[in-house]
Amino acid sequence: MLKPARTLTFKCEKCAKSVKVFLQKVSACSHIQPYQGLCACGELKRHATGSKEAVASYLASADGQWSHHH
């Protein structure tokens, strides 16, 4: 099984600069790999790969205090 990338780069939706997101610490399951990073302009960027439901839950959590549970 391939390991997820530790960092990904996206374009900031606010200022169009590059923003690097880092893989967040999660449980050993492969349902979701959440990423988070902060752009130089201060905009928080979150991304995730994995289970559609888990990704939707992560991206919908407004405060970023999301955790994955079974």
trRosetta pair geometry for C-beta under 8 A, 3 or more apart (Angstrom, degrees):
i j d omega theta_ij theta_ji phi_ij phi_ji
1 30 7.2 -86 180 -95 146 152
4 23 5.9 137 106 -109 117 137
4 33 4.1 148 -79 -146 170 162
4 49 6.7 170 -124 58 125 127
5 8 5.8 100 94 -64 132 84
5 23 7.0 177 100 -49 52 120
6 22 6.7 -9 159 -152 72 74
6 23 5.0 -93 -143 13 46 120
7 20 5.4 -3 -172 -176 117 106
7 21 6.8 155 -155 79 63 45
7 22 5.4 -25 -100 -102 80 63
7 23 7.1 -100 -62 -11 40 82
7 35 7.9 117 -136 -142 37 123
8 20 7.3 157 80 -155 36 59
8 21 5.2 -15 62 58 87 97
8 35 5.8 -10 30 -151 114 169
8 47 6.3 -80 74 75 140 150
9 18 5.4 -3 -175 -169 113 107
9 19 7.1 156 -153 77 64 37
9 20 5.2 -31 -97 -98 79 68
9 21 7.6 174 -90 16 28 73
10 18 7.4 146 79 -152 31 59
10 19 5.7 -26 68 63 80 88
10 21 6.5 22 7 -10 110 114
10 45 5.9 -173 64 179 129 148
10 47 6.7 155 -38 -51 144 141
11 16 5.7 -8 180 -152 108 52
11 17 7.4 159 -152 82 64 19
11 18 6.4 -49 -100 -96 53 50
11 19 7.4 91 -162 16 11 86
12 15 4.9 8 96 49 133 77
12 16 6.1 -80 67 -24 81 10
12 17 5.1 12 18 54 123 68
12 18 7.4 -163 -15 -104 88 1
12 19 4.7 92 -66 -23 91 122
12 39 4.3 63 -98 -109 135 153
12 41 6.3 126 162 29 163 123
12 43 5.5 116 -158 65 114 136
12 45 6.6 -110 -110 -63 71 128
13 43 7.1 -150 54 162 77 153
13 45 7.8 145 4 -103 93 99
14 39 6.9 175 48 65 113 158
14 41 5.7 -151 97 97 123 144
14 43 4.3 175 13 -64 139 153
15 39 6.6 162 37 152 116 143
15 40 7.8 -87 71 69 153 86
15 41 4.3 145 -16 -36 145 156
15 43 7.0 -175 2 2 98 133
17 39 6.2 127 74 -163 107 112
17 40 6.1 -44 100 37 156 111
17 41 6.7 144 29 -19 126 109
19 37 5.4 157 158 106 95 122
19 38 7.4 -124 -157 115 115 18
19 39 4.0 -61 -96 -89 126 85
19 40 7.7 -145 -97 -1 85 69
19 43 7.3 -88 -82 81 157 98
19 45 4.8 122 113 3 142 150
20 37 5.3 -162 97 -143 48 160
21 35 3.9 79 137 151 119 112
21 36 5.8 170 -154 86 97 4
21 37 3.6 -129 -99 -5 52 114
21 45 5.5 -109 -74 103 113 106
21 46 7.2 129 -134 -123 137 27
21 47 5.4 125 84 25 169 111
22 35 6.3 163 74 -153 22 81
22 36 6.6 -36 55 64 72 58
22 37 5.8 114 0 -76 75 95
23 33 6.2 -39 -135 180 104 98
23 34 7.5 114 -154 82 54 47
23 35 5.6 -43 -89 -96 43 81
24 34 4.6 -26 40 91 121 97
24 35 6.5 -175 -11 -103 87 24
24 36 5.6 43 -57 12 118 105
26 29 7.6 -82 136 54 108 76
26 32 6.6 -139 -157 90 164 86
26 33 6.9 -146 24 -118 146 44
26 34 6.2 122 -61 24 129 97
26 68 5.6 33 -156 25 109 132
27 68 5.8 -122 14 86 110 112
27 70 7.9 -111 91 -21 167 102
29 32 7.7 34 99 27 100 68
29 68 7.1 -137 58 132 121 135
29 70 7.0 135 -49 -59 158 120
30 33 7.8 -13 -155 -47 58 95
30 50 6.8 -171 153 -126 58 110
31 50 5.2 82 144 171 39 128
31 51 4.4 -18 -170 -7 83 126
31 54 4.9 113 143 -25 105 162
31 68 6.7 164 76 -167 118 137
32 48 5.6 -8 -166 -177 100 121
32 49 7.3 154 -152 83 52 42
32 50 3.7 -162 -100 69 42 155
32 51 5.8 -67 -60 34 84 89
32 54 3.9 -126 -56 130 127 133
32 55 6.1 178 -122 -65 107 64
32 58 6.3 155 -173 -33 146 140
32 68 5.6 -171 50 -96 126 144
33 48 6.4 160 79 -157 50 68
33 49 5.0 -6 53 58 103 89
33 50 5.5 144 7 -41 69 116
34 46 7.1 -19 -169 -167 95 99
34 47 7.7 150 -160 86 51 45
34 48 4.5 -24 -105 -102 61 105
34 58 5.1 -151 -102 -155 119 150
34 66 7.2 173 -109 88 164 124
34 68 7.8 -172 -17 -38 122 118
35 46 6.8 152 87 -159 62 51
35 47 4.4 -12 62 65 114 89
35 48 6.4 -174 18 -79 74 48
36 44 7.1 -16 -164 -172 95 95
36 45 7.2 157 -154 87 47 56
36 46 5.0 -10 -103 -106 79 79
36 47 7.8 -176 -73 26 40 63
36 64 6.8 86 -126 -145 148 118
37 44 7.8 157 86 -156 37 54
37 45 5.2 -15 66 62 84 101
38 42 6.9 -18 -176 -142 102 29
38 43 7.4 156 -158 78 59 38
38 44 5.8 -31 -104 -102 73 59
38 45 7.3 175 -92 18 22 80
39 42 6.7 -36 76 34 83 22
39 43 4.4 6 36 55 125 87
39 44 7.8 -128 9 -63 84 15
39 45 6.1 83 -38 -21 96 113
44 64 7.0 -87 176 -68 153 137
46 58 7.0 -152 159 144 128 97
46 59 6.2 172 105 -112 118 66
46 64 7.0 -164 -73 -108 139 94
48 54 7.3 -128 150 118 141 85
48 55 4.4 -177 96 -128 117 82
48 58 4.7 78 -36 80 159 148
48 59 6.4 -131 19 -48 117 92
49 55 6.9 1 -129 -94 10 126
50 54 5.6 -40 107 76 117 126
50 55 5.8 162 64 -55 78 99
51 54 4.0 70 72 15 107 109
51 55 6.4 -178 84 -12 52 86
52 55 5.9 -58 -145 38 25 110
52 56 6.3 26 157 -19 63 109
53 56 5.8 -54 -146 36 29 111
53 57 6.4 30 154 -20 63 107
54 57 5.7 -54 -148 36 31 113
54 58 6.4 32 153 -20 65 106
54 68 6.3 29 -151 -122 119 111
55 58 5.7 -55 -149 36 31 112
55 59 6.2 21 158 -11 66 110
56 59 6.1 -60 -142 43 27 104
56 60 6.0 24 159 -18 64 115
57 60 5.9 -63 -143 40 25 109
57 61 6.8 35 156 -35 61 99
57 66 6.9 143 132 -148 86 129
58 61 6.1 -49 -157 14 30 112
58 66 5.1 141 -125 132 63 164
58 68 7.8 -17 -73 -70 108 94
61 64 6.4 139 115 -74 106 17
61 65 6.7 -135 167 56 127 53
61 66 3.9 173 24 -65 168 111
